């Protein structure tokens, strides 16, 4: 690694130039990852990516010249097809506690987007009802509710089902009313 850095406790603060905003930024990394970073001939830089988020990337030097690495993917050894989620939404915080390798569906559930309800995955419709939209393992879960609290509870439960925290219900309401 060609960047300047400073070790503070179990955190490494790395100075990364950001040409798109013409200033240096500080990237945080866990101390346990410092040997991995030092072993690679690279100058890390920060760039604005999609949606205005800033990511730390670098072009390899020496025998691997020309290959570009994204720091959070490099540190987690994320396989192709998987995403790396920044749990606290700070893309310059590449510490072990903040990074997790997830599926695209899991990553999209952790996005921060302002909406009409103030709750994740719940929006108000033009018919004055509350709509739940959650990307799940088998596609998108959608439901409408008259009451906001019911929509919030449904969204929360479905997110937990998708993350494997709770099991899905064995019967649906439709099944119970038929008997």
C-alpha positions in Angstrom: 0.0 0.0 0.0 1.3 3.4 -1.0 -1.0 5.5 1.1 -0.1 7.3 4.4 -1.8 5.7 7.4 -2.0 5.9 11.2 -2.8 3.2 13.7 -5.1 4.2 16.5 -6.0 1.3 18.8 -7.5 -1.4 16.7 -8.4 0.9 13.8 -6.2 2.0 10.9 -6.9 5.5 9.4 -5.8 5.7 5.8 -5.4 8.9 3.8 -7.1 8.5 0.4 -7.1 11.3 -2.2 -10.4 12.0 -3.8 -9.8 13.6 -7.2 -13.6 14.1 -7.9 -13.9 16.5 -5.0 -10.2 17.6 -4.9 -9.5 16.7 -1.3 -8.1 13.9 0.9 -10.5 11.8 2.8 -9.9 9.3 5.7 -10.8 5.7 5.3 -11.1 3.4 8.4 -10.0 -0.3 8.3 -9.6 -2.9 11.1 -6.0 -3.4 12.3 -6.2 -7.1 11.5 -6.5 -6.2 7.7 -3.4 -4.0 7.7 -1.0 -6.8 6.6 -3.2 -7.6 3.7 -3.3 -4.0 2.6 0.5 -3.6 3.0 1.2 -6.7 0.8 -0.5 -5.1 -2.2 1.4 -2.5 -4.4 -1.5 0.0 -4.7 -2.4 3.6 -4.1 -6.0 3.7 -2.8 -8.2 6.6 -4.0 -11.7 7.6 -3.2 -14.2 8.1 -6.1 -17.9 9.1 -6.2 -19.9 6.1 -7.5 -23.5 5.5 -8.3 -25.9 7.6 -6.3 -23.2 9.9 -5.1 -21.7 7.4 -2.7 -17.9 7.5 -2.2 -16.0 4.2 -2.6 -12.3 3.5 -2.1 -10.6 1.9 -5.1 -7.1 1.4 -6.4 -5.2 0.4 -9.5 -2.5 -2.3 -8.9 1.1 -1.5 -9.7 4.0 -3.7 -10.6 3.4 -7.2 -12.1 -0.5 -6.8 -11.8 -0.5 -3.4 -13.3 -3.9 -2.1 -14.6 -6.2 -4.3 -12.4 -8.6 -2.2 -10.3 -9.6 -3.3 -6.8 -12.5 -2.0 -4.7 -11.3 -1.9 -1.1 -14.4 -3.4 0.7 -14.5 -6.3 -1.8 -10.8 -6.9 -1.4 -10.9 -6.9 2.4 -13.8 -9.3 2.6 -12.8 -11.6 -0.3 -16.4 -11.3 -1.6 -17.1 -13.8 -4.3 -18.5 -12.8 -7.7 -22.3 -12.3 -7.5 -22.3 -11.3 -3.9 -22.4 -7.7 -2.5 -20.6 -6.1 0.4 -22.9 -4.2 2.7 -21.7 -1.3 4.8 -23.9 -1.8 7.8 -23.7 1.9 9.0 -24.0 3.2 5.4 -20.6 4.9 5.7 -18.7 3.7 2.6 -15.4 5.0 4.0 -15.8 2.7 7.1 -14.2 -0.5 5.9 -13.8 -2.1 9.4 -14.7 -5.7 10.0 -17.7 -4.8 12.2 -19.2 -2.7 9.4 -18.7 -5.0 6.4 -20.7 -8.1 5.6 -21.0 -10.2 2.4 -24.6 -10.5 1.4 -26.9 -11.3 -1.5 -28.3 -8.5 -3.7 -31.7 -8.9 -2.0 -30.2 -8.5 1.5 -28.2 -5.5 0.4 -31.2 -3.8 -1.1 -33.1 -4.2 2.2 -30.4 -2.3 4.0 -30.6 0.8 1.7 -31.5 4.1 3.2 -34.2 5.9 1.2 -36.6 8.5 2.5 -40.2 7.4 2.0 -43.7 8.7 2.8 -44.0 6.5 6.0 -40.7 7.0 7.6 -40.4 3.2 7.9 -38.3 0.9 5.8 -40.1 -0.9 3.0 -43.5 0.9 3.7 -44.9 3.7 1.5 -48.3 5.4 1.3 -50.3 4.8 -1.8 -52.5 7.3 -3.7 -55.5 5.4 -2.3 -54.5 6.3 1.3 -53.4 2.8 2.1 -49.9 1.6 3.1 -48.0 -0.6 0.8 -45.2 -3.0 1.8 -42.5 -3.9 -0.7 -39.6 -6.2 0.4 -37.2 -8.0 -1.9 -37.1 -11.6 -0.8 -35.3 -14.8 -1.6 -38.1 -15.8 -4.1 -38.8 -12.4 -5.5 -40.7 -9.3 -4.2 -43.1 -9.5 -1.3 -46.0 -6.9 -1.7 -49.0 -6.3 0.5 -51.4 -3.4 1.2 -52.8 -2.4 4.6 -55.3 0.2 5.9 -53.3 0.8 9.0 -49.7 2.0 9.1 -48.8 -0.2 12.1 -50.0 -3.4 10.3 -47.8 -2.5 7.3 -44.8 -1.8 9.5 -45.2 -5.1 11.3 -45.6 -7.1 8.0 -42.5 -5.5 6.6 -40.5 -6.2 9.7 -41.7 -9.8 9.9 -40.9 -10.4 6.2 -37.4 -9.0 6.5 -36.8 -11.4 9.4 -38.1 -14.3 7.4 -35.7 -13.4 4.5 -32.8 -13.1 6.8 -33.6 -16.5 8.4 -34.3 -15.0 11.9 -37.9 -16.4 12.0 -39.6 -19.2 10.1 -42.4 -18.3 7.7 -46.0 -19.1 8.8 -47.2 -22.6 8.0 -50.6 -21.6 6.8 -51.9 -18.4 5.2 -55.0 -16.5 6.3 -56.7 -17.8 3.1 -56.0 -21.4 4.2 -57.5 -20.8 7.7 -60.7 -19.3 6.4 -61.4 -22.2 4.1 -61.7 -24.8 6.8 
